Amino acid sequence: MRMVDLIEKKRDGLELTKEEIHFIISNYTKGDIPDYQMSALSMAIFFQDMTKAERAELTMAMVNSGDKIDLSSLEGIKVDKHSTGGVGDKTTIALAPLVASVGVPVAKMSGRGLGHTGGTLDKLEAIPGFSVEMDTEQFLKQVNEHKVAVVGQTNNLTPADKKLYSLRDVTATVNSIPLIASSVMSKKIASGAEAIVLDVKVGSGAFMKEFEQAKELATAMVEIGNELGRQTMAIISDMNQPLGQTVGNALEVKEAIELLKGEGPSDLHELCLTLGSYMVYLAEKASSIEEARTKLEEVIRSGKALETFKTFIRAQGGDDSIVDQLEKLPEATYKLEVPSPKSGYVAEIIADKIGTAAMKLGAGRPTKEAEIDLAVGLILNKKIGDYVEQGESLVTLHSNDKQVEEVQQIIYEAYQLTNELVTSPPLIHEIIKH
């Protein structure tokens, strides 16, 4: 087999065989296929697309390129959740203990964030003492004992995907449905998931800005999962404004704790219950989505979900007293209000700009090497559809620097006000099951 022939075949819109795809990924991972040939193939895929069978084989080839996590020693069906990312997305922090508290094993491998705020791991590290490092044996033991663990990904999980992603980043082929879908699904499958719930974001703060794009990606990932024998479904959720009211690491942990106490913003509550209901259902802990939701509402009401969260924190070395003493989480020196320049209804909040404002405060990493300030961030006092008086606070900045004029300006650019009555956008746009 010659790589140049395979590039030509895909360039001409023909279907690659299982053997050809595995040959490409195996030899690219080993370094026997140079970047310039893989770049050419990526561009051919970008323009010619891939069939369902090709997408599934590409995913499995990337799974087989490195380590695979064996979760067979865990009791029950292992369900994983993946979000395509957005601004203020702290669902995993609340969802993992919530679902675990009804008996679903949550063995979660998460990443760190590059951009607006940290990833799930960075956010959890805002809890004093919390460790995201543990070996596979400890990881499995903790899930069997407490039903939940969240750790960093092993270095050798889907190395082909890491290598290919870096290449796509510099060859203008990131935005390719088959390449995105196989990248996401390869990591979930290599992590040992038997069933997968996907939260595909759409809107100004999401990777996919338009609904049709998001639906195409969600459908592609669901098809790959089901083709490979994993029960998979996707929820397309709104990211035209940040999720919840907080953006920033410690602030988002506080909001997740509020949810587990039965408080907090309604959109975060609804999204966690929707995602959680499908996780519980796919894990066969409920006979219907409605029953699953009722179970989740009950463990929040009874306090069991909060207790599971405390146990989870303790098991990973963290100080669980923060649940009842939120002031023990990192706190910024200054709390500064951003007053509304006029009265009116909030018509739009450009989520990307809110994310940029949080990063300027130090909540995220502009580069891989940058340090995150876990204390800083912002609280949105007004969301789409809310009425605001002139001079009333739109946003509260949590900052360790008094000079926040640039951040304020970004927030003014993010908020669009109108005199007309505005309704909030729907949170769940569509649910895709096959």
N, C-alpha and C positions, 0 to 999 in steps of 0.2 A: 504493500500500500504506500502511495506517495501523497504527501500533504497537498502538493500543488494540484493533483487530480481531484482531491476532495473539495478544495476551494473552488475549483472550476465547476464541479458538480453542483455545489450549493449556489454559486453565482448564477447558474443557468436555471435555478428554481427546482432542481430535482431533490428527491428525498434521500437523506443519508441513512444507511442501515445501522442497526444496533452495533455491529462489529466496527464500522467506520467511526461512529461517535466515541466508542470506548477506546479505540486506537488513538484518536485525536487527544482526548482528555488525559489518558494515561501517559502519552509521550510528551504532552505539553507540561504536565506536572513534573516529569523527570528532567525537563530541560532539553529534550531531544527535538522539540519543535520550537523554532525561534519566535519571538514576539511579533516580528513583522508578518509571519504567515498566519499567526493566530489573529492578528489585527485584521488581516484581509478576510479571514473567515467570519469574524465578528461583524464586519461591515456587510458581508454577503447575507448573513442571517438577519441583520438589521433591515435590509431591503427586501429579502425574499421570504422572511418569516420561517417558521418550522411547523410541521404537522404535530398533532397530538402525540403520536408515537415518538417522534424525534424529541419533543420536549421532555417526555417521560424518561427516555434513554439518556438524554443529556443530564437530567437531574440525578439519575442513578449512577452515572459515570462519575459525577462530582462527589456523590456520597462515598463511592468506593475508592476515591483518591486519597483518603486518609483514615483517621480513627473513626470508629462508630461506637456510640455509647450503648451498652447492653443493659436495658432496663427490665430484663425478663425476671429478675429476682424480686421485683416490686409487685405487690399484690394489686390486682385490679387493672383496668384499662387506662393506659397512660395518655392523657389528653394534653396537648400543648396549645398555647395561644400565641399568635404573632400579630403585631401591629406594624403597619408600614410607616408609622412615625408621624408625629405632628407636634403642635405647640401645646404644652401643658398636659401631655399624655402620661398620666401616672397610674393607668389602669392596673398594670401588673402588681404594683405595691399593695393595692387593696384586693385585687382579684385572686391572687395566689392563696392567701389565707382564707378568703371567703369560700372559695371552691373546696379547699382542703378540709374546711370545717364540716362539710357534708360527706366526707369520706373519699373524695376524688384525689388520687395521688398527683401532686404537682411537682415534677422534677424539671426545674426550669433553668436553662442556660441563657443568660442575657449578655448584652454587650455594653460598652461604654459609649458615650455620645460625643459626636463631633458636630458642633453647631450651637443651636440656641441654648440648650441646657445639657447637663450630663445625661447619660443613659440610665436605665434602671439600676445598674450597679452603683453608679455615682450617687444616685439619689438615696439608695439604701445605706451608703457609707456616711450619709449625714447623721445616721443614728450612731451615737458614741459606742465604739467597740465593735461594731458590726463588721464581720469579715465575709468576703465573697470568694475567698480562696479555700478550697478543700479538695482532697483527692477523691477519686471515683468511689472508693469503698466507703468513706465517710458520707459522701453525697447520698449513696443508696441507703445507708443505714439511717440517715436522718429522715429520708422520705418514708421509709418503712415505719419508723417510730412516730413521726409527727405529721406525715402526709405532705410536707412541703419543704422545699429547699430551693434557693436561688443562688447560682454561682456563675463565675465567668466561664466563657467557652474555652475548651482545651485548645492549645496552639495548633494541633494537627487535625482539627475538625475541618473537613472540606478544603484542603489546601488549594485544590484546583480552582475553587470559587474565589478564594482570596487573590490568587494570581491573576485570574481572568478579570475580576472586578477592577483591580488596579490598572489593567490594560484598557478596559472599557472607559475608565475615567479620563484617560488622556487621548482617546481615539474617537470621541463623540458617539459612542455606542452604548452609553448607559441606558438611554431611554428606549430599550427594545423589550417588548413584552415577553418573548420566549427566554431572553437572557435574565430579565428581572425575576420572572416566575421560577425558573430553575434554580436561580441563586438562593431565593428565599426557601423554597421547598427542600433543597438539598440539605440545608442546615437543620431544618426541623426533623427530617427523616434520619439524618446522621445522629441527631440527639436522642433518638429512640422513641419518638412519638408514634403512637398507634392510631390516634385520631387528632385532627388539627382544626382549630377554630381561628379564622383569619379576620383581622380588623383592618379593612382597606379604607384608608382615609381619602377624602376628596375635598378639594377647595383651596383657598388661598394659602393655607398653611400646610398643605400636603404636597407630596411628590407628584401626585396626579391632580391636576387643577380642574379637569373637566370630568363630568360624570361618565361619559362613554369610555374614556380612557381607564378610569377606575374600574368600571364594570368588566372591561376586556381583561385587565390584569387579574381581577378577582376570579373570573371564570377560568382563566388559564391555570391559576394555582389550584383551584378546586378540581379541575380536570386532571392535572398531574397527580394530585394526592389520591384521588379515587382510582386512577389508572394503576397506581403503585400499591393499591390495597390498603390505603389509609382513609378512613372515613373523614372527609374534609368538607367544610362549609365556610362561607365568607359572609361577613356583614360589611356593607359599605356605609361608613359613618361620616358625618359632616366635620370638616375642618376649615370652615369659612370663618370661624372665630376660635380662639383657644378653648380647649376642653376644661371645664371647671372655671375657677376664678384665679388660680395661682399658676405662675410660671417661675421656676427656680427650685433648686433641689430640696432644701429643708422645708420650704413652703409647700411643696407638692407632697412631701411625706405627711405633713400636718393635715393636709386636705384628705389624703387617703385614710388617715386615722379617723377623721371626722365621719367619713362615709361608713366605716366599720362601727361607729357609735350610733349610726342611724341618722346622722346629720349631714351637712355639706351640700354642695350644689346639685340640683336635680339632674343636670345633663350627665355628670359623672356617675351619679347613682344609677340612672337609666342604662347607660352604656355597660357598666359593670354587671348589672342584672341581666342584660340581654346576652352579653358574651358568656357570662357565668352559666346561664340557663342552658345554653348549647353545650358547654363543656360538661355539665352534670348529666345532660341527656346522652351525649355520646359516650360517656363513661358508664352508662347504663345504671346510674344511681337514681333515675326517675323514668317513668314510663311515658312522659310527655314533657314538652317544653314548659307548659303551665305548671305541672307538678314540680319541676326543677326550680322554677322561679319562686314558687311558694316556699320551698325548702330553704332557698337562699334568704328570702325575706325573714323567715323564722329565725335563722341563726344570727342575723343582724339584731333582730328584736330581743332575742334571749341573751345576747352578749357572748355567745359561743364563738362567733367569728373574730371578735376582738381578743378573746382568750387565745385563740389559735395564733393570732398575730403576735401576741406576747411570747408564746411558746417558740414560735419561729425566730423571733429576735434573740431570745436567750440561747437557742440551739446554735446560732451563728455568732455567739460571743457578744451580742449587743446588750445595751442597757434597756430592759423592757419598761422601766419606770417612766420613760419618755411618753408612753401612751397616756398616762394620767398627768404628767408634768411636761407639757409641750414646750415650756420655756427652756428645757434642757437641750433641745435641738439648737444647732447653730443659729444665732440671731445677729442681724446686721446692726451697725451703730446708729444709722439714721433711717427714719421713716418719713418720707417726703411725699406730699400730695401733688398730683397733677390736676389743677383746676380746669373745668370745662370753659372754653373761650366763649361759649354762647349756650342758650337754652335750646332744647330740642330732643328728638328721639334718636337713639343710636341706630343708624341705618346699616353701618358696615364697620367691622373691625378687621383690618387686613392682618391676618394671623402671622404671616411671615415677618411683618414689621415689629409686632409685639415680641416675637422670638429674637429679632435682632436687638431690640431694646434690652432684653434680658441678658443677651450675650455681652453687650456693651457694659453692663453692670458687673460682669465677671461670672455670670451663671453658667456659661458654656465655654467650649474650646474653639477658638478660631483656627487653631492648628493642633495637631496631635500632641505636641509637646507642652501646650499651654496648661497652666494650673487652673482648676475650677475653684471659685469661692462658693462654698456650699450654702452660705447664709443669705446671699443676695438674691434678688428677683423682684417680682411685682405681683400685686393683687389687683385684679380687675373689679372695680366697684360697679361698673355698668357693662352690661352685655347687649347684644342686638335686641331691639324692641323696648329697652328701658328708656324712661324719660329722665333727662338730666337738666338741672337748673344751671344757669351761668354761674361760674365760681364753685359749683359743687365738684367734689373729687371724682374724676374718671378712673384714676389709677393711683394706688399707693406704691411708691418705690421703696424697696428695702435695699439700702446701699451702704457701702463702707466708705463712700466718698461723697462729700457735700456738693461737688461740682457735677450736676446731672443735666445741664442745659441741653446737651446733645441728645440724651436719652428722652427728655421731655419732648424735644422737637420730633423725634421718631414716633412717639406716641400720638402727638397731634396729627401726624401724617397718617397714622393707622386708623384713627377714629373719624368716621364720616357722620355728621349730624344732619337731620332734616326736620322740617316742621310737620311732615306727614306722619300719621300713625304707621308703625312698622311691626310686622310679626316676625318672630324669631324663626330661623330656618329649621326644617325638620332635622332631627339628630340621626335617625336611621333612614337611609335612602332606599336600600334594597337588601334582601337576604338571598344569597345564592347557595343552593344545596347540591347542584349537579351540573 
